[in-house]
């Protein structure tokens, strides 16, 4: 890995981890994990090894349609 790589700010990333997504959207990490493992999650999540990645553009569409994320 090059030593001069830059860290991309969370608000500019297209794909987020559960913790990054929880921080960006002000959702608790446990609730974000519940959302990411729900039946509709296939629309905005991808698995990379053991890590769940959330596709931000697709998640934005999802939260526009669902006003209540966790009941």
mmCIF file of the N, C-alpha and C atoms, coordinates in Angstrom:
data_MODEL
# 
_entry.id   MODEL 
# 
loop_
_atom_site.group_PDB 
_atom_site.id 
_atom_site.type_symbol 
_atom_site.label_atom_id 
_atom_site.label_alt_id 
_atom_site.label_comp_id 
_atom_site.label_asym_id 
_atom_site.label_entity_id 
_atom_site.label_seq_id 
_atom_site.pdbx_PDB_ins_code 
_atom_site.Cartn_x 
_atom_site.Cartn_y 
_atom_site.Cartn_z 
_atom_site.occupancy 
_atom_site.B_iso_or_equiv 
_atom_site.pdbx_formal_charge 
_atom_site.auth_seq_id 
_atom_site.auth_comp_id 
_atom_site.auth_asym_id 
_atom_site.auth_atom_id 
_atom_site.pdbx_PDB_model_num 
ATOM 1   N N  . UNK A 1 1  ? 0.852   -1.172  0.000  1.00 0.00 ? 1  UNK A N  1 
ATOM 2   C CA . UNK A 1 1  ? 0.000   0.000   0.000  1.00 0.00 ? 1  UNK A CA 1 
ATOM 3   C C  . UNK A 1 1  ? 0.897   1.233   0.000  1.00 0.00 ? 1  UNK A C  1 
ATOM 4   N N  . UNK A 1 2  ? 0.627   2.185   -0.893 1.00 0.00 ? 2  UNK A N  1 
ATOM 5   C CA . UNK A 1 2  ? 1.466   3.387   -0.928 1.00 0.00 ? 2  UNK A CA 1 
ATOM 6   C C  . UNK A 1 2  ? 1.322   4.200   0.352  1.00 0.00 ? 2  UNK A C  1 
ATOM 7   N N  . UNK A 1 3  ? 2.390   4.832   0.733  1.00 0.00 ? 3  UNK A N  1 
ATOM 8   C CA . UNK A 1 3  ? 2.368   5.614   1.970  1.00 0.00 ? 3  UNK A CA 1 
ATOM 9   C C  . UNK A 1 3  ? 1.617   6.931   1.815  1.00 0.00 ? 3  UNK A C  1 
ATOM 10  N N  . UNK A 1 4  ? 1.480   7.410   0.597  1.00 0.00 ? 4  UNK A N  1 
ATOM 11  C CA . UNK A 1 4  ? 0.851   8.712   0.404  1.00 0.00 ? 4  UNK A CA 1 
ATOM 12  C C  . UNK A 1 4  ? -0.619  8.622   -0.010 1.00 0.00 ? 4  UNK A C  1 
ATOM 13  N N  . UNK A 1 5  ? -1.299  7.531   0.348  1.00 0.00 ? 5  UNK A N  1 
ATOM 14  C CA . UNK A 1 5  ? -2.721  7.423   0.013  1.00 0.00 ? 5  UNK A CA 1 
ATOM 15  C C  . UNK A 1 5  ? -3.538  8.357   0.890  1.00 0.00 ? 5  UNK A C  1 
ATOM 16  N N  . UNK A 1 6  ? -4.638  8.847   0.326  1.00 0.00 ? 6  UNK A N  1 
ATOM 17  C CA . UNK A 1 6  ? -5.509  9.746   1.065  1.00 0.00 ? 6  UNK A CA 1 
ATOM 18  C C  . UNK A 1 6  ? -6.714  8.976   1.595  1.00 0.00 ? 6  UNK A C  1 
ATOM 19  N N  . UNK A 1 7  ? -7.167  9.357   2.756  1.00 0.00 ? 7  UNK A N  1 
ATOM 20  C CA . UNK A 1 7  ? -8.369  8.757   3.328  1.00 0.00 ? 7  UNK A CA 1 
ATOM 21  C C  . UNK A 1 7  ? -9.568  9.546   2.810  1.00 0.00 ? 7  UNK A C  1 
ATOM 22  N N  . UNK A 1 8  ? -10.520 8.834   2.229  1.00 0.00 ? 8  UNK A N  1 
ATOM 23  C CA . UNK A 1 8  ? -11.706 9.471   1.670  1.00 0.00 ? 8  UNK A CA 1 
ATOM 24  C C  . UNK A 1 8  ? -12.699 9.724   2.800  1.00 0.00 ? 8  UNK A C  1 
ATOM 25  N N  . UNK A 1 9  ? -13.216 10.950  2.915  1.00 0.00 ? 9  UNK A N  1 
ATOM 26  C CA . UNK A 1 9  ? -14.223 11.232  3.946  1.00 0.00 ? 9  UNK A CA 1 
ATOM 27  C C  . UNK A 1 9  ? -15.477 10.387  3.727  1.00 0.00 ? 9  UNK A C  1 
ATOM 28  N N  . UNK A 1 10 ? -16.138 10.046  4.801  1.00 0.00 ? 10 UNK A N  1 
ATOM 29  C CA . UNK A 1 10 ? -17.317 9.174   4.742  1.00 0.00 ? 10 UNK A CA 1 
ATOM 30  C C  . UNK A 1 10 ? -18.393 9.748   3.831  1.00 0.00 ? 10 UNK A C  1 
ATOM 31  N N  . UNK A 1 11 ? -18.614 11.049  3.879  1.00 0.00 ? 11 UNK A N  1 
ATOM 32  C CA . UNK A 1 11 ? -19.699 11.627  3.095  1.00 0.00 ? 11 UNK A CA 1 
ATOM 33  C C  . UNK A 1 11 ? -19.440 11.599  1.583  1.00 0.00 ? 11 UNK A C  1 
ATOM 34  N N  . UNK A 1 12 ? -18.240 11.223  1.157  1.00 0.00 ? 12 UNK A N  1 
ATOM 35  C CA . UNK A 1 12 ? -17.913 11.117  -0.265 1.00 0.00 ? 12 UNK A CA 1 
ATOM 36  C C  . UNK A 1 12 ? -17.861 9.673   -0.768 1.00 0.00 ? 12 UNK A C  1 
ATOM 37  N N  . UNK A 1 13 ? -17.945 8.702   0.126  1.00 0.00 ? 13 UNK A N  1 
ATOM 38  C CA . UNK A 1 13 ? -17.835 7.300   -0.254 1.00 0.00 ? 13 UNK A CA 1 
ATOM 39  C C  . UNK A 1 13 ? -19.125 6.794   -0.904 1.00 0.00 ? 13 UNK A C  1 
ATOM 40  N N  . UNK A 1 14 ? -18.966 5.932   -1.897 1.00 0.00 ? 14 UNK A N  1 
ATOM 41  C CA . UNK A 1 14 ? -20.119 5.328   -2.567 1.00 0.00 ? 14 UNK A CA 1 
ATOM 42  C C  . UNK A 1 14 ? -20.562 4.047   -1.869 1.00 0.00 ? 14 UNK A C  1 
ATOM 43  N N  . UNK A 1 15 ? -19.633 3.370   -1.192 1.00 0.00 ? 15 UNK A N  1 
ATOM 44  C CA . UNK A 1 15 ? -19.932 2.136   -0.466 1.00 0.00 ? 15 UNK A CA 1 
ATOM 45  C C  . UNK A 1 15 ? -19.438 2.295   0.963  1.00 0.00 ? 15 UNK A C  1 
ATOM 46  N N  . UNK A 1 16 ? -20.266 1.895   1.910  1.00 0.00 ? 16 UNK A N  1 
ATOM 47  C CA . UNK A 1 16 ? -19.978 2.118   3.330  1.00 0.00 ? 16 UNK A CA 1 
ATOM 48  C C  . UNK A 1 16 ? -20.065 0.815   4.115  1.00 0.00 ? 16 UNK A C  1 
ATOM 49  N N  . UNK A 1 17 ? -19.290 0.743   5.184  1.00 0.00 ? 17 UNK A N  1 
ATOM 50  C CA . UNK A 1 17 ? -19.462 -0.356  6.126  1.00 0.00 ? 17 UNK A CA 1 
ATOM 51  C C  . UNK A 1 17 ? -20.678 -0.040  6.995  1.00 0.00 ? 17 UNK A C  1 
ATOM 52  N N  . UNK A 1 18 ? -21.087 -0.998  7.783  1.00 0.00 ? 18 UNK A N  1 
ATOM 53  C CA . UNK A 1 18 ? -22.236 -0.777  8.665  1.00 0.00 ? 18 UNK A CA 1 
ATOM 54  C C  . UNK A 1 18 ? -21.957 0.362   9.637  1.00 0.00 ? 18 UNK A C  1 
ATOM 55  N N  . UNK A 1 19 ? -20.763 0.412   10.194 1.00 0.00 ? 19 UNK A N  1 
ATOM 56  C CA . UNK A 1 19 ? -20.438 1.459   11.162 1.00 0.00 ? 19 UNK A CA 1 
ATOM 57  C C  . UNK A 1 19 ? -20.369 2.835   10.505 1.00 0.00 ? 19 UNK A C  1 
ATOM 58  N N  . UNK A 1 20 ? -19.810 2.910   9.301  1.00 0.00 ? 20 UNK A N  1 
ATOM 59  C CA . UNK A 1 20 ? -19.760 4.186   8.586  1.00 0.00 ? 20 UNK A CA 1 
ATOM 60  C C  . UNK A 1 20 ? -21.167 4.667   8.230  1.00 0.00 ? 20 UNK A C  1 
ATOM 61  N N  . UNK A 1 21 ? -22.012 3.746   7.785  1.00 0.00 ? 21 UNK A N  1 
ATOM 62  C CA . UNK A 1 21 ? -23.379 4.085   7.425  1.00 0.00 ? 21 UNK A CA 1 
ATOM 63  C C  . UNK A 1 21 ? -24.166 4.550   8.655  1.00 0.00 ? 21 UNK A C  1 
ATOM 64  N N  . UNK A 1 22 ? -23.973 3.869   9.760  1.00 0.00 ? 22 UNK A N  1 
ATOM 65  C CA . UNK A 1 22 ? -24.647 4.258   11.000 1.00 0.00 ? 22 UNK A CA 1 
ATOM 66  C C  . UNK A 1 22 ? -24.219 5.666   11.423 1.00 0.00 ? 22 UNK A C  1 
ATOM 67  N N  . UNK A 1 23 ? -22.942 5.958   11.291 1.00 0.00 ? 23 UNK A N  1 
ATOM 68  C CA . UNK A 1 23 ? -22.442 7.284   11.662 1.00 0.00 ? 23 UNK A CA 1 
ATOM 69  C C  . UNK A 1 23 ? -22.983 8.355   10.710 1.00 0.00 ? 23 UNK A C  1 
ATOM 70  N N  . UNK A 1 24 ? -22.981 8.078   9.427  1.00 0.00 ? 24 UNK A N  1 
ATOM 71  C CA . UNK A 1 24 ? -23.414 9.058   8.429  1.00 0.00 ? 24 UNK A CA 1 
ATOM 72  C C  . UNK A 1 24 ? -24.895 9.381   8.557  1.00 0.00 ? 24 UNK A C  1 
ATOM 73  N N  . UNK A 1 25 ? -25.719 8.370   8.792  1.00 0.00 ? 25 UNK A N  1 
ATOM 74  C CA . UNK A 1 25 ? -27.164 8.553   8.833  1.00 0.00 ? 25 UNK A CA 1 
ATOM 75  C C  . UNK A 1 25 ? -27.711 8.699   10.257 1.00 0.00 ? 25 UNK A C  1 
ATOM 76  N N  . UNK A 1 26 ? -26.838 8.760   11.242 1.00 0.00 ? 26 UNK A N  1 
ATOM 77  C CA . UNK A 1 26 ? -27.239 8.907   12.653 1.00 0.00 ? 26 UNK A CA 1 
ATOM 78  C C  . UNK A 1 26 ? -28.206 7.807   13.082 1.00 0.00 ? 26 UNK A C  1 
ATOM 79  N N  . UNK A 1 27 ? -27.847 6.596   12.728 1.00 0.00 ? 27 UNK A N  1 
ATOM 80  C CA . UNK A 1 27 ? -28.602 5.404   13.121 1.00 0.00 ? 27 UNK A CA 1 
ATOM 81  C C  . UNK A 1 27 ? -27.656 4.595   14.003 1.00 0.00 ? 27 UNK A C  1 
ATOM 82  N N  . UNK A 1 28 ? -28.163 3.981   15.023 1.00 0.00 ? 28 UNK A N  1 
ATOM 83  C CA . UNK A 1 28 ? -27.321 3.138   15.859 1.00 0.00 ? 28 UNK A CA 1 
ATOM 84  C C  . UNK A 1 28 ? -26.765 1.967   15.063 1.00 0.00 ? 28 UNK A C  1 
ATOM 85  N N  . UNK A 1 29 ? -25.575 1.520   15.423 1.00 0.00 ? 29 UNK A N  1 
ATOM 86  C CA . UNK A 1 29 ? -24.923 0.427   14.697 1.00 0.00 ? 29 UNK A CA 1 
ATOM 87  C C  . UNK A 1 29 ? -25.759 -0.852  14.756 1.00 0.00 ? 29 UNK A C  1 
ATOM 88  N N  . UNK A 1 30 ? -26.376 -1.138  15.900 1.00 0.00 ? 30 UNK A N  1 
ATOM 89  C CA . UNK A 1 30 ? -27.206 -2.342  16.010 1.00 0.00 ? 30 UNK A CA 1 
ATOM 90  C C  . UNK A 1 30 ? -28.440 -2.248  15.109 1.00 0.00 ? 30 UNK A C  1 
ATOM 91  N N  . UNK A 1 31 ? -29.073 -1.070  15.069 1.00 0.00 ? 31 UNK A N  1 
ATOM 92  C CA . UNK A 1 31 ? -30.224 -0.897  14.183 1.00 0.00 ? 31 UNK A CA 1 
ATOM 93  C C  . UNK A 1 31 ? -29.800 -0.953  12.722 1.00 0.00 ? 31 UNK A C  1 
ATOM 94  N N  . UNK A 1 32 ? -28.640 -0.408  12.408 1.00 0.00 ? 32 UNK A N  1 
ATOM 95  C CA . UNK A 1 32 ? -28.143 -0.466  11.041 1.00 0.00 ? 32 UNK A CA 1 
ATOM 96  C C  . UNK A 1 32 ? -27.886 -1.910  10.633 1.00 0.00 ? 32 UNK A C  1 
ATOM 97  N N  . UNK A 1 33 ? -27.370 -2.706  11.550 1.00 0.00 ? 33 UNK A N  1 
ATOM 98  C CA . UNK A 1 33 ? -27.140 -4.124  11.271 1.00 0.00 ? 33 UNK A CA 1 
ATOM 99  C C  . UNK A 1 33 ? -28.482 -4.844  11.034 1.00 0.00 ? 33 UNK A C  1 
ATOM 100 N N  . UNK A 1 34 ? -29.520 -4.496  11.814 1.00 0.00 ? 34 UNK A N  1 
ATOM 101 C CA . UNK A 1 34 ? -30.845 -5.090  11.605 1.00 0.00 ? 34 UNK A CA 1 
ATOM 102 C C  . UNK A 1 34 ? -31.393 -4.738  10.222 1.00 0.00 ? 34 UNK A C  1 
ATOM 103 N N  . UNK A 1 35 ? -31.214 -3.481  9.828  1.00 0.00 ? 35 UNK A N  1 
ATOM 104 C CA . UNK A 1 35 ? -31.669 -3.053  8.510  1.00 0.00 ? 35 UNK A CA 1 
ATOM 105 C C  . UNK A 1 35 ? -30.904 -3.811  7.427  1.00 0.00 ? 35 UNK A C  1 
ATOM 106 N N  . UNK A 1 36 ? -29.597 -3.944  7.603  1.00 0.00 ? 36 UNK A N  1 
ATOM 107 C CA . UNK A 1 36 ? -28.742 -4.588  6.601  1.00 0.00 ? 36 UNK A CA 1 
ATOM 108 C C  . UNK A 1 36 ? -29.004 -6.089  6.483  1.00 0.00 ? 36 UNK A C  1 
ATOM 109 N N  . UNK A 1 37 ? -29.628 -6.686  7.488  1.00 0.00 ? 37 UNK A N  1 
ATOM 110 C CA . UNK A 1 37 ? -29.933 -8.118  7.423  1.00 0.00 ? 37 UNK A CA 1 
ATOM 111 C C  . UNK A 1 37 ? -31.427 -8.377  7.204  1.00 0.00 ? 37 UNK A C  1 
ATOM 112 N N  . UNK A 1 38 ? -32.189 -7.320  6.931  1.00 0.00 ? 38 UNK A N  1 
ATOM 113 C CA . UNK A 1 38 ? -33.622 -7.488  6.688  1.00 0.00 ? 38 UNK A CA 1 
ATOM 114 C C  . UNK A 1 38 ? -33.850 -8.142  5.324  1.00 0.00 ? 38 UNK A C  1 
ATOM 115 N N  . UNK A 1 39 ? -35.100 -8.493  5.046  1.00 0.00 ? 39 UNK A N  1 
ATOM 116 C CA . UNK A 1 39 ? -35.406 -9.181  3.795  1.00 0.00 ? 39 UNK A CA 1 
ATOM 117 C C  . UNK A 1 39 ? -35.231 -8.281  2.573  1.00 0.00 ? 39 UNK A C  1 
ATOM 118 N N  . UNK A 1 40 ? -35.361 -6.973  2.722  1.00 0.00 ? 40 UNK A N  1 
ATOM 119 C CA . UNK A 1 40 ? -35.200 -6.038  1.606  1.00 0.00 ? 40 UNK A CA 1 
ATOM 120 C C  . UNK A 1 40 ? -33.751 -5.596  1.408  1.00 0.00 ? 40 UNK A C  1 
ATOM 121 N N  . UNK A 1 41 ? -32.864 -6.058  2.246  1.00 0.00 ? 41 UNK A N  1 
ATOM 122 C CA . UNK A 1 41 ? -31.479 -5.564  2.235  1.00 0.00 ? 41 UNK A CA 1 
ATOM 123 C C  . UNK A 1 41 ? -30.710 -5.939  0.979  1.00 0.00 ? 41 UNK A C  1 
ATOM 124 N N  . UNK A 1 42 ? -31.155 -6.960  0.241  1.00 0.00 ? 42 UNK A N  1 
ATOM 125 C CA . UNK A 1 42 ? -30.427 -7.369  -0.966 1.00 0.00 ? 42 UNK A CA 1 
ATOM 126 C C  . UNK A 1 42 ? -30.341 -6.226  -1.975 1.00 0.00 ? 42 UNK A C  1 
ATOM 127 N N  . UNK A 1 43 ? -31.239 -5.238  -1.881 1.00 0.00 ? 43 UNK A N  1 
ATOM 128 C CA . UNK A 1 43 ? -31.235 -4.123  -2.820 1.00 0.00 ? 43 UNK A CA 1 
ATOM 129 C C  . UNK A 1 43 ? -30.043 -3.190  -2.613 1.00 0.00 ? 43 UNK A C  1 
ATOM 130 N N  . UNK A 1 44 ? -29.538 -3.104  -1.391 1.00 0.00 ? 44 UNK A N  1 
ATOM 131 C CA . UNK A 1 44 ? -28.490 -2.121  -1.118 1.00 0.00 ? 44 UNK A CA 1 
ATOM 132 C C  . UNK A 1 44 ? -27.265 -2.688  -0.401 1.00 0.00 ? 44 UNK A C  1 
ATOM 133 N N  . UNK A 1 45 ? -27.195 -3.981  -0.185 1.00 0.00 ? 45 UNK A N  1 
ATOM 134 C CA . UNK A 1 45 ? -26.028 -4.561  0.492  1.00 0.00 ? 45 UNK A CA 1 
ATOM 135 C C  . UNK A 1 45 ? -25.292 -5.536  -0.413 1.00 0.00 ? 45 UNK A C  1 
ATOM 136 N N  . UNK A 1 46 ? -24.011 -5.649  -0.167 1.00 0.00 ? 46 UNK A N  1 
ATOM 137 C CA . UNK A 1 46 ? -23.155 -6.645  -0.821 1.00 0.00 ? 46 UNK A CA 1 
ATOM 138 C C  . UNK A 1 46 ? -22.251 -7.233  0.245  1.00 0.00 ? 46 UNK A C  1 
ATOM 139 N N  . UNK A 1 47 ? -21.952 -8.498  0.121  1.00 0.00 ? 47 UNK A N  1 
ATOM 140 C CA . UNK A 1 47 ? -21.026 -9.156  1.049  1.00 0.00 ? 47 UNK A CA 1 
ATOM 141 C C  . UNK A 1 47 ? -19.649 -9.226  0.412  1.00 0.00 ? 47 UNK A C  1 
ATOM 142 N N  . UNK A 1 48 ? -18.643 -8.808  1.142  1.00 0.00 ? 48 UNK A N  1 
ATOM 143 C CA . UNK A 1 48 ? -17.252 -8.920  0.718  1.00 0.00 ? 48 UNK A CA 1 
ATOM 144 C C  . UNK A 1 48 ? -16.559 -9.700  1.830  1.00 0.00 ? 48 UNK A C  1 
ATOM 145 N N  . UNK A 1 49 ? -16.421 -11.001 1.632  1.00 0.00 ? 49 UNK A N  1 
ATOM 146 C CA . UNK A 1 49 ? -15.917 -11.853 2.706  1.00 0.00 ? 49 UNK A CA 1 
ATOM 147 C C  . UNK A 1 49 ? -16.938 -11.873 3.823  1.00 0.00 ? 49 UNK A C  1 
ATOM 148 N N  . UNK A 1 50 ? -16.513 -11.539 5.023  1.00 0.00 ? 50 UNK A N  1 
ATOM 149 C CA . UNK A 1 50 ? -17.421 -11.459 6.162  1.00 0.00 ? 50 UNK A CA 1 
ATOM 150 C C  . UNK A 1 50 ? -18.008 -10.063 6.343  1.00 0.00 ? 50 UNK A C  1 
ATOM 151 N N  . UNK A 1 51 ? -17.525 -9.111  5.578  1.00 0.00 ? 51 UNK A N  1 
ATOM 152 C CA . UNK A 1 51 ? -17.941 -7.715  5.734  1.00 0.00 ? 51 UNK A CA 1 
ATOM 153 C C  . UNK A 1 51 ? -19.173 -7.421  4.884  1.00 0.00 ? 51 UNK A C  1 
ATOM 154 N N  . UNK A 1 52 ? -20.129 -6.702  5.465  1.00 0.00 ? 52 UNK A N  1 
ATOM 155 C CA . UNK A 1 52 ? -21.308 -6.249  4.736  1.00 0.00 ? 52 UNK A CA 1 
ATOM 156 C C  . UNK A 1 52 ? -21.061 -4.822  4.287  1.00 0.00 ? 52 UNK A C  1 
ATOM 157 N N  . UNK A 1 53 ? -21.185 -4.597  2.995  1.00 0.00 ? 53 UNK A N  1 
ATOM 158 C CA . UNK A 1 53 ? -20.994 -3.269  2.417  1.00 0.00 ? 53 UNK A CA 1 
ATOM 159 C C  . UNK A 1 53 ? -22.346 -2.740  1.985  1.00 0.00 ? 53 UNK A C  1 
ATOM 160 N N  . UNK A 1 54 ? -22.610 -1.479  2.273  1.00 0.00 ? 54 UNK A N  1 
ATOM 161 C CA . UNK A 1 54 ? -23.873 -0.846  1.923  1.00 0.00 ? 54 UNK A CA 1 
ATOM 162 C C  . UNK A 1 54 ? -23.622 0.121   0.771  1.00 0.00 ? 54 UNK A C  1 
ATOM 163 N N  . UNK A 1 55 ? -24.353 -0.065  -0.305 1.00 0.00 ? 55 UNK A N  1 
ATOM 164 C CA . UNK A 1 55 ? -24.249 0.801   -1.471 1.00 0.00 ? 55 UNK A CA 1 
ATOM 165 C C  . UNK A 1 55 ? -25.078 2.049   -1.174 1.00 0.00 ? 55 UNK A C  1 
ATOM 166 N N  . UNK A 1 56 ? -24.397 3.160   -1.058 1.00 0.00 ? 56 UNK A N  1 
ATOM 167 C CA . UNK A 1 56 ? -25.028 4.371   -0.551 1.00 0.00 ? 56 UNK A CA 1 
ATOM 168 C C  . UNK A 1 56 ? -26.185 4.866   -1.427 1.00 0.00 ? 56 UNK A C  1 
ATOM 169 N N  . UNK A 1 57 ? -26.016 4.891   -2.732 1.00 0.00 ? 57 UNK A N  1 
ATOM 170 C CA . UNK A 1 57 ? -27.060 5.390   -3.622 1.00 0.00 ? 57 UNK A CA 1 
ATOM 171 C C  . UNK A 1 57 ? -28.327 4.546   -3.498 1.00 0.00 ? 57 UNK A C  1 
ATOM 172 N N  . UNK A 1 58 ? -28.147 3.225   -3.417 1.00 0.00 ? 58 UNK A N  1 
ATOM 173 C CA . UNK A 1 58 ? -29.295 2.323   -3.278 1.00 0.00 ? 58 UNK A CA 1 
ATOM 174 C C  . UNK A 1 58 ? -29.931 2.447   -1.894 1.00 0.00 ? 58 UNK A C  1 
ATOM 175 N N  . UNK A 1 59 ? -29.110 2.657   -0.862 1.00 0.00 ? 59 UNK A N  1 
ATOM 176 C CA . UNK A 1 59 ? -29.643 2.833   0.487  1.00 0.00 ? 59 UNK A CA 1 
ATOM 177 C C  . UNK A 1 59 ? -30.440 4.133   0.581  1.00 0.00 ? 59 UNK A C  1 
ATOM 178 N N  . UNK A 1 60 ? -29.981 5.174   -0.086 1.00 0.00 ? 60 UNK A N  1 
ATOM 179 C CA . UNK A 1 60 ? -30.738 6.434   -0.116 1.00 0.00 ? 60 UNK A CA 1 
ATOM 180 C C  . UNK A 1 60 ? -32.124 6.226   -0.708 1.00 0.00 ? 60 UNK A C  1 
ATOM 181 N N  . UNK A 1 61 ? -32.206 5.455   -1.798 1.00 0.00 ? 61 UNK A N  1 
ATOM 182 C CA . UNK A 1 61 ? -33.506 5.152   -2.408 1.00 0.00 ? 61 UNK A CA 1 
ATOM 183 C C  . UNK A 1 61 ? -34.383 4.369   -1.427 1.00 0.00 ? 61 UNK A C  1 
ATOM 184 N N  . UNK A 1 62 ? -33.759 3.418   -0.727 1.00 0.00 ? 62 UNK A N  1 
ATOM 185 C CA . UNK A 1 62 ? -34.496 2.585   0.235  1.00 0.00 ? 62 UNK A CA 1 
ATOM 186 C C  . UNK A 1 62 ? -35.087 3.434   1.364  1.00 0.00 ? 62 UNK A C  1 
ATOM 187 N N  . UNK A 1 63 ? -34.295 4.342   1.929  1.00 0.00 ? 63 UNK A N  1 
ATOM 188 C CA . UNK A 1 63 ? -34.814 5.120   3.060  1.00 0.00 ? 63 UNK A CA 1 
ATOM 189 C C  . UNK A 1 63 ? -35.822 6.174   2.611  1.00 0.00 ? 63 UNK A C  1 
ATOM 190 N N  . UNK A 1 64 ? -35.803 6.567   1.341  1.00 0.00 ? 64 UNK A N  1 
ATOM 191 C CA . UNK A 1 64 ? -36.847 7.461   0.840  1.00 0.00 ? 64 UNK A CA 1 
ATOM 192 C C  . UNK A 1 64 ? -38.195 6.747   0.796  1.00 0.00 ? 64 UNK A C  1 
ATOM 193 N N  . UNK A 1 65 ? -38.187 5.472   0.442  1.00 0.00 ? 65 UNK A N  1 
ATOM 194 C CA . UNK A 1 65 ? -39.424 4.696   0.353  1.00 0.00 ? 65 UNK A CA 1 
ATOM 195 C C  . UNK A 1 65 ? -39.940 4.261   1.713  1.00 0.00 ? 65 UNK A C  1 
ATOM 196 N N  . UNK A 1 66 ? -39.045 4.019   2.670  1.00 0.00 ? 66 UNK A N  1 
ATOM 197 C CA . UNK A 1 66 ? -39.431 3.511   3.981  1.00 0.00 ? 66 UNK A CA 1 
ATOM 198 C C  . UNK A 1 66 ? -39.223 4.593   5.027  1.00 0.00 ? 66 UNK A C  1 
ATOM 199 N N  . UNK A 1 67 ? -40.318 5.192   5.444  1.00 0.00 ? 67 UNK A N  1 
ATOM 200 C CA . UNK A 1 67 ? -40.207 6.277   6.414  1.00 0.00 ? 67 UNK A CA 1 
ATOM 201 C C  . UNK A 1 67 ? -39.820 5.763   7.790  1.00 0.00 ? 67 UNK A C  1 
ATOM 202 N N  . UNK A 1 68 ? -40.321 4.590   8.160  1.00 0.00 ? 68 UNK A N  1 
ATOM 203 C CA . UNK A 1 68 ? -39.961 3.973   9.430  1.00 0.00 ? 68 UNK A CA 1 
ATOM 204 C C  . UNK A 1 68 ? -39.010 2.828   9.102  1.00 0.00 ? 68 UNK A C  1 
ATOM 205 N N  . UNK A 1 69 ? -37.737 2.959   9.518  1.00 0.00 ? 69 UNK A N  1 
ATOM 206 C CA . UNK A 1 69 ? -36.757 1.945   9.184  1.00 0.00 ? 69 UNK A CA 1 
ATOM 207 C C  . UNK A 1 69 ? -36.853 0.735   10.102 1.00 0.00 ? 69 UNK A C  1 
ATOM 208 N N  . UNK A 1 70 ? -36.973 0.951   11.400 1.00 0.00 ? 70 UNK A N  1 
ATOM 209 C CA . UNK A 1 70 ? -37.080 -0.127  12.365 1.00 0.00 ? 70 UNK A CA 1 
ATOM 210 C C  . UNK A 1 70 ? -38.341 0.081   13.194 1.00 0.00 ? 70 UNK A C  1 
ATOM 211 N N  . UNK A 1 71 ? -39.171 -0.926  13.223 1.00 0.00 ? 71 UNK A N  1 
ATOM 212 C CA . UNK A 1 71 ? -40.412 -0.802  13.996 1.00 0.00 ? 71 UNK A CA 1 
ATOM 213 C C  . UNK A 1 71 ? -40.269 -1.503  15.318 1.00 0.00 ? 71 UNK A C  1 
# 
